[in-house]
Amino acid sequence: MFQNFHIDNLENFPKELDTLLNQQRTIIDTITTSQDTSYEKVLKPLQDLDEALGLFFTPLAHLNSVMNSEETQKAYEASLPLLSKFSSEMAQNEALFKKIEQIKASSDEAKTVVKHDIRDFVLSGVNLPKEEKKRMEEISLKLSELSNNFSQNLLNATNDFELIIEDSKDVEGLPQTDIDASKVEVNGKTVYKFTLQIPSYLAYMTYGPNREYRKTISKAYATRAPENGEVIDQILALKNEKSKLLGFTSYARYALETRDASKEEDVITFLNDLADAALPQAKNELLELQAFALKTDGIEDLAGYDLAYYSEKLKKEKFNFDDTMTKPYFEQSKVLYGLLDIVSELFNVTFKPADVPTWHDCVKPFDIFDNDQLSGRIYFDLEARKEKRGGAWMNDWETHYVDANDNVHLASAFIVCNFSPTTDKNPSLLRHDDIVTLFHEMGHAIHHLFGTCKERSVSGINGVAWDVVEFPSQFLENFAYEEAILKRFGFHYETGEPISSTLMAKIKETKNYQAALGILRQVEFSLFDFTLHQDLYQGDEVQSLLDEIRKKTALLQTPSYNKFQHGFAHIFAGGYAAGYYSYKWAEVLSADAFFECIDPKDGFNQEKAKGYKAYILANGGSKEMSTLYHEWLGRKADVKSLIKLYEIE
């Protein structure tokens, strides 16, 4: 029914991949040269091949991210050229393209598959002359390699840095669990080690009392992987060349062909309007923070490395609240099982632990049952470790669809986070931000796992426009602030005492603390990304562009050593190039849907949850998200809901 997660032999993997690709070439050739132009004989088997390739390759790509080693790197890097060549051949197969153009699909799902396939063929250069097709193939291969290089450079740089603190005074004020996690023995003496891995880095930046140490670790983080500067130049040049070959003025224009947003100016206007709405409040938030740092510690020159520290202190003073008060109530496994109970109740499904192979001891797999029928599988890998790249993500593996032989396939997915690891002294305890992250990734996962489409290319998250794919994730994360939700899993890890209504109210009350500064930061990333892809920027021009955007969005002077772009993996090693704006674009939908579905007593309106599952989640990419949204609620999403969500005045 499901694939088991395993790779028999990393050394042989590229050879086995090559064999699989050659088998697929033979099948594709047979499909292409046959006289049949029916959907069932052309696009059905082609989708089966897509699934088979994903089933084979995803475990290696996943392993390279979560259990990175020389062996995984070697196998992954050797596989990329094979995949890139195959994908270019497929995308530029003119005979197959002409055959697909003739297909008359009967169902709405199949019609969408045909439409998307024709569009993707054109965007891959199928209509280009032979020499330009060859160049497109070279570009695709090089971009795959560069993306991997960027990611590997970042991981290596993250793992290379250590800050050793000898004086216990310099860790006073950190949560005890973070102090315990940082303790190491060196020459018989207890010292405290902090790294650039997110749980460790954030712990010191948020609570570390020594300003010089905060500056040191902040500078190390902001100057990681300087070699990525050259990688960025190459990526940008190739993406620009690719878009020009296809007749587009820029990569940004090219990217919008598969997005919900249709015009470049619509994206830029949306982001600037959002910045303008947030700017007055953001200035007041910063003034308040500067006054507080001056009053508290005589700090006259508040710097970037002070923000998290004084923000946390000010939050505690203003609201008599900080993360250390709630963290003991959010033990990782309780939060996870609480989340599963909530999803079960809302969407009429059941999660049962699955006894199946995984890639690490801390991974928790579950089988999903919908009305007592097995419907999906999900794996949770939630703790930080040295071999795992930073951040949090959902990765789809298997897809729900009906194949060419009328067999129903079920969906599976991985959720990966980097929460504080379990230690001998303490279980893994989560900050509230971590809970929001877990809900966010679960929103992505159920979007894929609850898909019921028969056509693979539009089932789950497949075929969903990139700038609305964040809608279901952001929608679910909004509920992580609601008392009715939090009380289900908020129990003290030592005493079992439930979290108090007072603390839950504080979480809600502080949700939009410094929200305007947060919006400006996201707009900065989004404007930088989108503008960067509207023209060709090289070398110092990249930094100059970021500096120019920061004149509006960064209310504090950014140090000249800060090379944020060298770590911007979302756009240089992920799928968000010219698409980082998607987070805010999709948030209009998620905020609007949230206000429609919120229920103070239960957290979620059961009837609306039923409709959300049936209209939004089940239909995947089979229709435009705006169409599905209208079918669900009978109206368009209101952009004012986003301002309301953040309580921007």
C-alpha positions in Angstrom: 0.0 0.0 0.0 2.7 2.5 1.1 6.4 2.6 0.3 8.8 1.8 3.1 11.4 4.4 3.7 14.8 2.9 2.9 17.8 3.2 0.5 19.6 -0.1 0.1 22.9 1.3 -1.1 23.8 5.0 -1.4 26.9 4.2 -3.5 24.7 2.4 -6.1 21.9 4.9 -6.0 22.9 7.0 -9.1 23.3 3.8 -11.1 19.9 2.5 -10.1 18.4 6.0 -10.9 20.0 5.9 -14.3 18.4 2.4 -14.9 15.0 3.7 -13.9 15.3 6.8 -16.1 16.3 4.7 -19.1 13.2 2.4 -18.5 11.0 5.5 -18.4 12.6 6.8 -21.6 11.6 3.6 -23.4 8.0 3.9 -22.1 7.8 7.6 -23.0 9.1 6.8 -26.5 6.4 4.1 -26.9 3.7 6.6 -25.7 5.0 9.3 -28.0 5.2 7.2 -31.2 1.8 5.4 -30.7 -1.2 6.6 -32.7 -3.3 6.9 -29.6 -4.1 10.5 -28.5 -6.6 9.6 -25.7 -6.0 11.0 -22.2 -6.1 7.5 -20.7 -3.3 6.2 -23.0 -1.0 9.3 -22.8 -1.4 11.4 -19.7 -2.5 8.7 -17.3 0.7 6.5 -17.8 2.9 9.7 -17.9 1.6 10.6 -14.4 2.4 7.1 -13.2 5.9 7.6 -14.4 6.1 10.9 -12.4 4.9 9.1 -9.3 7.4 6.2 -9.7 10.3 8.7 -10.1 9.2 10.7 -7.0 8.9 7.5 -5.0 12.4 6.5 -5.9 14.2 9.8 -5.6 12.5 11.6 -2.7 14.1 9.4 0.0 17.6 10.4 -1.1 16.7 14.2 -1.4 15.0 13.9 2.0 17.9 12.0 3.6 20.4 14.6 2.3 18.4 17.3 4.2 17.8 15.4 7.4 20.8 13.0 7.8 23.4 14.8 5.7 26.7 13.0 5.3 29.5 12.7 2.7 27.7 9.6 1.3 24.3 11.3 0.9 26.0 14.4 -0.6 27.9 12.3 -3.1 24.9 10.2 -4.2 22.7 13.4 -4.4 25.2 15.4 -6.4 25.8 12.4 -8.8 22.0 12.1 -9.3 21.3 15.7 -10.1 22.8 15.7 -13.6 20.8 12.5 -14.5 17.6 14.0 -13.3 18.2 17.4 -14.9 19.0 15.8 -18.3 15.9 13.6 -18.1 13.6 16.4 -17.1 15.0 18.6 -19.9 14.5 15.9 -22.5 10.9 15.4 -21.3 10.2 19.1 -21.2 11.5 19.6 -24.7 9.9 16.5 -26.3 8.2 18.2 -29.2 6.4 15.1 -30.5 5.0 14.4 -27.1 3.9 18.1 -26.7 2.1 18.0 -30.0 0.3 14.8 -29.0 -0.8 16.4 -25.6 -2.1 19.4 -27.5 -4.5 17.2 -29.4 -5.9 15.5 -26.2 -9.6 16.1 -25.5 -10.1 15.5 -21.8 -13.5 14.7 -20.4 -13.3 15.5 -16.7 -12.6 18.9 -15.2 -9.5 17.5 -13.4 -8.2 16.0 -16.6 -8.8 19.3 -18.5 -6.7 21.1 -15.9 -3.9 18.5 -16.3 -3.8 19.1 -20.0 -3.9 22.9 -19.6 -1.0 22.8 -17.1 1.0 20.4 -19.2 0.8 22.5 -22.3 1.7 25.6 -20.3 4.7 23.8 -18.7 6.0 22.5 -22.0 6.0 26.0 -23.4 7.7 27.4 -20.3 10.4 24.7 -20.6 11.3 25.8 -24.1 9.6 23.1 -26.3 9.0 25.7 -29.0 12.6 26.9 -29.1 15.2 26.2 -31.8 17.5 23.2 -31.2 20.5 25.2 -30.0 18.4 27.1 -27.5 16.8 24.0 -26.3 20.3 22.6 -25.6 21.1 25.7 -23.7 17.9 25.4 -21.6 19.0 21.9 -20.7 22.5 23.1 -19.6 20.9 25.9 -17.5 18.5 23.5 -15.7 21.4 21.2 -14.8 23.6 24.0 -13.6 20.8 25.6 -11.5 20.2 22.2 -9.8 23.9 22.0 -8.9 24.1 25.6 -7.7 21.0 25.3 -5.5 22.5 22.2 -3.8 25.9 24.0 -3.4 24.1 27.0 -1.8 22.4 24.7 0.7 25.5 22.6 1.5 27.6 25.8 2.0 25.1 27.1 4.5 24.9 23.8 6.4 28.7 23.6 6.6 29.0 27.2 7.8 26.2 26.7 10.4 28.0 23.6 11.8 31.5 25.2 11.8 30.8 27.9 14.4 30.9 27.5 18.2 30.7 30.1 20.9 32.2 28.8 24.2 31.1 30.7 27.3 33.0 30.0 30.6 31.3 32.3 33.1 27.9 31.2 34.3 27.0 34.9 34.7 26.9 35.1 30.9 24.1 32.6 30.7 21.9 33.9 33.6 18.4 34.5 32.4 18.3 31.8 29.8 15.6 29.1 30.3 17.1 26.3 32.4 16.4 23.8 29.6 18.6 25.9 27.2 21.4 26.2 29.8 21.3 22.4 30.3 21.4 21.8 26.5 24.4 24.1 26.2 26.5 22.5 28.9 29.6 20.6 27.9 32.8 19.4 29.7 36.1 20.8 28.5 39.3 19.7 30.3 37.2 18.7 33.3 35.4 22.1 33.5 31.8 22.8 32.7 31.4 25.4 30.0 28.4 26.5 27.8 28.5 25.9 24.0 26.2 27.9 21.6 26.0 27.2 17.9 24.3 28.7 14.9 21.7 25.9 14.9 18.4 27.7 15.4 17.4 26.5 18.9 20.8 27.3 20.3 21.2 30.6 18.3 17.7 31.9 19.3 18.2 31.0 22.9 21.2 33.2 23.3 19.9 36.0 21.0 16.7 36.2 23.0 17.9 35.7 26.6 21.8 36.0 26.5 22.8 38.8 28.9 26.3 39.5 27.5 25.9 42.0 24.7 29.3 41.3 23.2 28.5 37.6 22.9 25.2 38.5 21.3 27.1 40.6 18.8 29.6 37.8 18.2 27.0 35.1 17.5 24.8 37.5 15.5 27.8 38.5 13.3 28.7 34.8 12.8 25.1 34.1 11.7 24.9 37.2 9.4 28.3 36.3 7.7 27.7 32.6 7.1 28.8 31.1 3.8 30.5 34.1 2.0 31.2 31.7 -0.9 27.4 31.9 -1.6 27.9 35.4 -3.0 29.4 33.8 -6.2 26.8 31.1 -6.2 24.0 33.8 -6.1 25.6 35.7 -9.1 25.6 32.5 -11.1 22.0 31.6 -10.2 20.7 35.0 -11.0 22.5 35.1 -14.4 21.2 31.7 -15.4 17.6 32.5 -14.3 17.7 35.7 -16.2 19.2 34.0 -19.3 16.5 31.3 -19.1 13.6 33.8 -18.9 15.1 35.8 -21.9 15.4 32.6 -24.0 11.7 32.1 -23.4 10.8 35.6 -24.4 10.2 37.1 -21.0 11.6 40.5 -19.9 12.7 39.0 -16.5 12.6 36.0 -14.3 9.9 37.7 -12.2 7.7 38.0 -15.3 8.4 34.3 -16.2 7.6 33.2 -12.6 4.1 34.8 -12.6 3.0 32.6 -15.5 2.3 29.9 -12.9 1.1 32.1 -10.1 -2.2 33.6 -8.8 -0.8 37.1 -9.2 -0.8 38.1 -12.8 1.2 41.4 -13.0 4.6 42.4 -11.6 3.2 45.8 -10.5 0.4 44.0 -8.6 3.0 42.3 -6.4 5.1 45.4 -5.9 2.0 47.6 -5.1 0.7 45.0 -2.7 4.0 44.8 -0.8 4.4 48.6 -0.7 0.9 49.1 0.5 1.5 46.6 3.2 4.7 48.4 4.2 2.9 51.8 4.2 0.1 50.4 6.4 2.7 49.0 8.9 5.3 51.8 8.9 3.7 54.3 11.4 3.1 51.6 14.0 6.5 50.0 13.4 8.2 53.3 14.1 6.3 53.6 17.4 7.2 50.0 18.3 10.9 50.7 17.7 10.8 54.0 19.6 9.3 52.2 22.6 12.0 49.5 22.4 14.8 52.1 22.2 13.4 54.0 25.2 13.1 50.7 27.2 16.7 49.6 26.4 18.0 53.1 27.4 16.0 53.0 30.7 16.9 49.4 31.5 20.6 49.3 30.6 21.6 52.7 29.3 21.8 51.4 25.8 21.9 54.5 23.5 22.7 52.7 20.2 20.2 49.9 20.0 21.5 47.4 17.4 20.1 44.5 15.5 21.7 42.0 17.9 19.8 43.7 20.8 16.3 43.5 19.3 15.3 40.0 20.3 16.8 40.4 23.8 15.1 43.7 24.7 11.9 42.8 22.9 11.6 39.8 25.2 12.4 41.9 28.3 9.9 44.6 27.2 7.3 41.9 26.5 7.8 40.6 30.0 7.5 44.1 31.5 4.4 45.1 29.5 2.5 41.9 29.7 4.2 40.2 32.7 4.9 37.4 30.3 7.7 35.7 28.3 8.3 32.3 26.7 10.0 30.8 29.8 6.6 30.9 31.5 4.9 28.7 28.9 7.7 26.5 27.7 7.4 24.0 30.5 3.7 23.4 29.5 4.5 22.5 25.9 6.3 19.2 25.9 6.9 18.1 22.3 5.1 14.8 22.3 2.1 16.2 24.1 1.8 19.0 21.6 2.1 16.6 18.7 -0.5 14.2 20.0 -2.7 17.2 20.9 -2.4 18.5 17.3 -3.3 15.1 15.9 -6.4 15.0 18.2 -7.5 18.4 17.0 -7.0 17.5 13.3 -8.9 14.2 13.9 -11.8 16.0 15.5 -12.1 18.7 12.9 -11.7 16.6 9.8 -13.1 13.2 11.0 -9.9 11.3 10.7 -7.8 9.1 13.0 -4.1 8.8 13.5 -2.5 5.5 14.6 1.2 5.0 15.2 2.8 3.0 12.4 5.5 0.4 12.9 7.5 1.2 9.8 11.2 2.0 8.9 12.3 5.6 9.4 15.6 7.4 9.0 16.2 8.3 12.7 15.1 7.1 16.1 13.2 10.3 16.9 11.0 10.1 13.9 7.3 9.3 14.6 5.2 7.8 11.8 1.4 7.6 11.8 -1.2 6.0 9.5 -4.3 8.1 8.8 -7.8 6.7 8.6 -10.7 8.5 7.1 -14.1 7.0 8.1 -12.1 3.9 9.2 -10.5 3.6 5.7 -6.7 3.8 5.5 -6.1 7.1 3.6 -2.5 8.4 4.2 0.7 8.3 6.2 2.7 11.0 7.9 6.2 11.1 9.4 7.2 13.7 12.0 11.0 14.5 12.5 10.9 17.4 14.9 14.3 17.7 16.8 17.4 19.6 15.7 20.6 17.7 15.1 23.9 18.4 13.4 23.2 16.4 10.2 19.9 18.3 9.6 19.6 21.5 7.6 17.9 24.4 9.5 14.3 25.5 9.3 11.1 23.7 9.0 9.3 22.2 6.0 6.8 19.7 4.7 7.9 17.3 2.0 5.3 15.3 0.0 6.3 11.7 -1.0 3.4 9.6 -2.2 0.3 11.2 -3.8 -3.4 10.3 -3.7 -4.6 9.4 -7.3 -6.0 6.7 -9.5 -3.4 5.2 -11.9 -3.7 3.9 -15.5 -4.8 0.5 -14.2 -7.5 1.9 -11.9 -5.5 1.3 -8.7 -6.0 3.9 -6.0 -2.7 5.3 -4.5 -2.6 6.9 -1.1 -0.7 10.0 0.0 2.3 10.3 2.4 4.3 13.2 3.7 7.1 14.2 6.0 7.1 17.1 8.5 10.5 18.3 9.5 11.3 20.9 12.2 14.3 21.9 14.3 13.0 22.0 17.9 15.1 21.8 21.0 16.3 18.2 21.3 15.5 15.8 24.1 18.3 15.6 26.7 19.1 13.3 29.6 17.7 16.0 31.9 14.7 17.3 30.0 12.2 16.3 27.3 12.0 18.5 24.2 10.1 21.6 25.3 8.6 24.0 22.7 8.4 27.8 22.6 5.0 29.0 21.5 6.6 30.0 18.2 7.5 26.3 17.7 3.9 25.3 18.1 2.9 27.9 15.5 5.6 26.4 13.2 4.3 22.8 13.8 0.7 23.9 13.0 1.9 25.7 9.9 3.7 22.6 8.5 0.7 20.4 9.5 -1.5 22.8 7.4 0.8 22.0 4.4 0.7 18.3 5.1 -3.1 17.9 5.3 -3.4 20.0 2.1 -1.5 17.1 0.5 -2.8 14.2 2.5 -6.5 15.1 2.3 -6.4 15.5 -1.5 -9.0 13.2 -3.2 -8.3 14.0 -6.9 -8.0 11.1 -9.3 -5.4 12.9 -11.4 -1.9 12.9 -9.8 -0.8 16.2 -11.4 -3.5 18.2 -9.6 -3.8 16.1 -6.4 -2.8 17.3 -3.0 -0.3 20.2 -3.3 0.5 19.3 -7.0 -0.6 21.9 -9.4 -1.4 24.5 -6.7 -0.2 28.0 -7.7 3.0 28.8 -5.7 1.7 32.1 -4.3 -1.4 30.5 -2.7 0.2 27.2 -1.5 0.8 28.9 1.9 -2.9 29.5 2.5 -3.7 26.2 4.2 -0.5 26.3 6.3 -1.1 29.9 7.5 -4.8 29.2 8.1 -4.0 26.3 10.5 -1.3 28.2 12.3 -3.7 31.0 13.3 -5.5 28.5 15.6 -2.4 27.9 17.6 -3.2 31.1 19.5 -6.7 30.1 20.6 -7.3 29.0 24.2 -9.7 26.3 23.1 -6.8 24.7 21.2 -3.9 25.3 23.6 -5.6 23.9 26.6 -5.8 20.5 24.9 -2.1 19.9 25.1 -0.8 22.5 27.6 0.3 20.5 30.7 3.4 21.1 32.8 6.0 18.4 31.9 6.9 17.8 35.6 3.7 18.3 37.5 1.0 17.6 34.8 -0.7 20.8 35.9 -2.8 22.3 33.0 -1.7 25.6 31.6 -3.7 28.4 33.2 -6.3 30.6 31.4 -4.1 33.6 32.4 -1.1 32.3 30.5 -3.2 31.3 27.5 -4.7 34.8 27.4 -1.2 36.2 27.6 -0.2 34.2 24.5 -3.2 35.7 22.6 -2.6 39.1 24.0 1.0 39.2 22.9 0.4 37.6 19.5 0.6 41.0 17.7 3.3 42.4 19.9 5.7 44.2 17.5 3.6 42.9 14.6 4.3 45.9 12.5 8.1 45.5 12.8 7.5 41.8 11.8 5.5 42.8 8.7 8.2 45.2 7.6 10.8 42.5 7.9 8.7 40.1 5.7 8.1 42.9 3.2 11.8 43.6 3.1 12.6 40.0 2.2 9.7 39.9 -0.4 10.6 43.2 -2.1 14.3 42.2 -2.2 13.5 38.8 -3.8 10.9 40.0 -6.3 12.9 43.1 -7.4 16.1 41.1 -7.6 14.4 38.9 -10.2 13.0 41.9 -12.2 16.4 42.6 -13.7 20.0 41.2 -13.7 21.9 42.1 -10.5 25.5 41.0 -10.1 28.2 41.4 -7.5 27.8 44.5 -5.3 24.6 45.4 -7.1 22.8 42.7 -5.0 23.8 44.3 -1.7 23.1 47.8 -3.1 19.5 46.7 -4.0 19.0 45.3 -0.5 20.4 48.5 1.0 18.0 50.6 -1.1 15.0 48.5 0.0 16.1 48.8 3.6 15.9 52.6 3.5 12.1 52.0 3.7 11.8 48.8 5.6 14.8 48.6 8.1 14.3 51.2 10.8 17.7 50.4 12.3 21.0 50.7 10.5 22.1 47.3 9.3 25.8 46.5 9.8 27.8 46.6 6.6 29.1 43.0 7.3 25.5 41.6 7.2 25.2 39.5 4.2 21.6 38.2 4.7 21.4 37.1 1.1 24.1 34.5 1.6 21.7 32.6 3.8 18.4 33.3 2.0 17.9 29.6 1.2 14.2 30.1 0.4 15.0 31.7 -2.9 18.4 30.3 -3.7 18.1 26.7 -2.5 14.3 26.4 -2.4 11.4 27.1 -4.6 10.6 30.7 -3.7 12.6 32.6 -6.3 10.5 35.7 -7.2 7.9 34.1 -4.9 8.7 35.0 -1.3 5.8 37.5 -1.5 3.6 34.4 -1.5 3.6 34.3 2.3 1.8 37.6 2.5 -0.2 37.2 -0.7 -1.7 33.9 0.6 -2.2 35.4 4.1 -5.0 37.4 2.7 -6.9 34.1 2.1 -5.8 32.6 5.4 -6.7 35.6 7.5 -10.1 35.9 5.8 -10.8 32.2 6.2 -9.7 32.3 9.8 -12.2 35.0 10.8 -14.9 32.9 9.0 -14.1 29.8 10.9 -13.0 30.9 14.4 -15.2 29.7 17.2 -14.3 31.0 20.8 -15.7 27.8 22.5 -14.2 25.0 20.4 -11.6 27.0 18.5 -13.0 26.0 15.2 -16.4 26.0 13.6 -17.1 22.3 12.9 -19.4 23.0 9.9 -16.9 25.3 8.3 -14.1 22.8 8.9 -16.2 20.3 7.0 -16.5 22.7 4.1 -12.9 23.7 4.2 -11.8 20.0 3.9 -14.3 19.3 1.1 -13.7 22.5 -1.0 -10.1 23.6 -0.3 -8.1 20.6 0.8 -9.8 17.8 -1.2 -9.5 19.6 -4.5 -5.8 20.3 -4.5 -4.7 22.1 -7.7 -7.7 21.0 -9.8 -9.0 24.5 -9.9 -7.7 28.0 -9.2 -7.6 28.7 -5.5 -9.8 31.8 -5.9 -12.4 29.6 -7.6 -12.3 27.0 -4.8 -12.5 29.8 -2.2 -15.6 31.3 -3.9 -17.2 27.8 -4.1 -16.6 27.4 -0.3 -17.7 30.7 1.0 -19.6 32.3 -1.9 -17.3 35.4 -2.0 -13.7 36.6 -2.6 -11.3 37.0 0.3 -11.1 40.5 1.7 -7.6 42.1 1.9 -8.7 44.1 5.0 -8.8 40.8 6.9 -4.9 40.8 6.9 -4.7 44.2 8.6 -7.4 43.0 11.0 -5.4 39.9 11.8 -2.4 41.9 12.8 -4.4 44.6 14.6 -2.6 47.3 12.6 -4.2 50.7 13.4 
